[in-house]
Amino acid sequence: MAITSANQLELLQTAEAVAREKMIDPGLVVEAMEESLARAAKSRYGAEMDIRVAIDRKTGKATFTRVRTVVDEEELENYQAEFTTDTAKPYFEDPGKANARWVREGETITDYAGGAQIGDSFVEEVPPVELGRIAAQSAKQVILQKVREAERDKQFEEFKDRAGTIINAMVKREEYGNVIVDVGAGEAILRRNEKIGREAYRPNDRIRCFIKDVRREQRGPQIFLSRTAPEFMAELFKMEVPEIYEGIIEIKAVARDPGSRAKIAVISYDGSIDPVGACVGMRGSRVQAVVNELQGEKIDIIPWNEDMPTFLVNALQPAEVAKVVLDEEAGKIEVVVPEEQLSLAIGRRGQNVRLASQLTGLDIDILTEEEESKRRQAEFEVRTKLFMDSLDLDEFFAQLLVSEGFTTLEEVAYVELEELLVIEGVDEGTAGELQARARDYLEAINNKAMEAARALGVEDSLVNFEGLTPLMIEALAKDGVKTLEDFATCADWELAGGWTTVDGERTKDDGVLEPFDVSLEEAQDMVMTARVMLGWVDPADLTAEDDDGETEAADAEAEA
């Protein structure tokens, strides 16, 4: 097939027809045709030549050109498509052909005085090629491939911004438990673990799904759907509750046990609107619409509260809570409930407490009042025995100290004397004696700890580091930290401990200095101080970081 004036317009007509059929830009089809014709020309003129084809968008005329580029002599590799400034000189001085020209930075060169420069291109027209059967087939494959890529790009662009929204789709087929659905411009997949319970679908069933992720992959864009994602429930409520769509009510958190039960926390920014009542609707119409879509999943709608213990009490409904103890640093909370409320608070197979934990983002320990009483009694006995053994007190006096809130020897040794005098029966002489005994006992323990640390090989650089007590130094030595350099290489969580989330489960990381109540911030400061002392960190850098943090905080406060 020769490209003659008779079939020049056919190129444009074909491009427009394909573009209409595939709903893509005609220009992309023309570019595919240009690339396919260029490949065919290379098979005719030589694969090493740089042959390019340009199709006029108005007339359909295809122009074949050979391009040779000026490169540095050391970079010359392809003699058919490149030449040096010396070999280009004769062509530059006299292109020699009416259909040849020099191009520099996209513009045709008209002034040849300066000579050829690296990067210039010599462009000359070559005769159109005759497309044989094999070349024509190859050209067709190139066009089809380009059209497929254009379709994939169009599909990705269409759906990438729709991630996080709900889509109505039609079931096409099921493969190994995964449901393939038609989303109009292509296919999407609802994986087996993203279906609610034992949902089963037949071809042509219509379903609503949440677009969880859109990825560009080698085989084309992949659209992943979900019906179990918490965001799916939030979007359903947004569709059913106008106040959520308008921003008057906000969904702060969602926790789901798909197909069984869910909890959703809401807050109203209008004091006249009850967030829970608005989500429930008249006679439960709004929440029932969501329940029906989620295969009868029971939904607890809970008012959000900034005070975490109060919010947790709401989240554990319908169970009644007697007391809440929050440990913010550990991200843990203890809930005390009456004995008869324990099973209700935990829920069937732990469902209620699990959902409440997901909703609050905290680990929840549930105790009965009796269990908490036993634990408090055990702690009381341990502290009483500590004071009896270390301060040589009788049981009654030791219990008196514990009852007044003293928990450690350090508190007794270094507290203001007035705080001991408020204890019934304690005068200045008794208070002074108590503090002297406590300090003597602590000094003995510290001396023993330092001897043990020295025996383990601790160096003076660590002993003299401000902020570390002898007991801390002994603990570090037992863990293999014996020098200031060793200490400076520690991570803050290795010292203070922390929590790690693995597969949705929070696990405790024990810290070497955690028994001494060293916080994460204190560990960070000590490690950074050690690094500055060793010259590993420039103090000016720390100051700059602090200034940046203060500036960002000030900006945020100004914006607020």
Secondary structure, 3 states (H helix, E strand, C coil): CECCHHHHHHHHHHHHHHHHHHCCCHHHHHHHHHHHHHHHHHHHHCCCCCEEEEECCCCCCEEEEEEEEECCHHHCCCCCCEECHHHHHHHHHCCCCCCEEEEECCEECCCCCCCCCCCCEEEEECCCCECCHHHHHHHHHHHHHHHHHHHHHHHHHHHHCCCCCEEEEEEEEEECCEEEEECCCCEEEECHHHCCCCCCCCCCCEEEEEEEEEEEECCEEEEEEECCCHHHHHHHHHHHCHHHHCCCEEEEEEEEECCCEEEEEEEECCCCCCHHHHHHCHHHHHHHHHHHHCCCCEEEEEECCCCHHHHHHHHCCCCCCCEEEEECCCCEEEEEECHHHHHHHHCHHHHHHHHHHHHHCCEEEEEEHHHHHHHHHHHHHHHHHHHHHHHCCCHHHHHHHHHCCCCCHHHHHHCCHHHHHCCCCCCHHHHHHHHHHHHHHHHHHHHHHHHHHHHCCCCHHHHCCCCCCHHHHHHHHHCCCCCHHHHHCCCHHHHHCEEEEECCEEEEECCCCHHHCCCHHHHHHHHHHHHHHCCCCCHHHHHHHHHHHHHHHHHHHHHC
